[in-house]
Amino acid sequence: QLYEGFDEEYDCPILDEDRVVDELEDRMSQGGVVVDYHGCDFFPERWFHVVFVLRTDNSCLYDRLQSRGYTEKKLQDNIQCEIFQTLYEEAVLSYKKEIVHQLPSNTPEDLERNLDQIMQWIEQWMKDNN
């Protein structure tokens, strides 16, 4: 129930960002939480020690989104967002640049490498901060 409506043009719910932050605040203050979301500019900076932005080549992204049944407008807007690095720029503007990292997300092998890299980062952070 964290929505404030439905966007007919994009065929998706409209997230109530303030309610999401309120709902997550207690969990985030305890630490040890991974947040997976398409954007980040409304999340408080204090919540994160690292931000990973997944990047996808447009040819892969187009096929991926088309297979999900995205409308042409939603598909094209997502492709443009990737071309202009919109989510990466949003992350760099929202958090300290040194905590924002880009990871390729084109293949299943990329997924495995990304998981390994994130786990290594978590393990190192735990060693450095405990």
Secondary structure as UniProt FT lines:
FT   STRAND          3..7
FT   TURN            8..11
FT   STRAND          12..15
FT   HELIX           17..30
FT   TURN            41..42
FT   HELIX           45..47
FT   STRAND          51..55
FT   HELIX           58..67
FT   TURN            68..69
FT   HELIX           72..83
FT   TURN            84..85
FT   HELIX           86..94
FT   HELIX           97..99
FT   STRAND          100..104
FT   HELIX           108..129
//
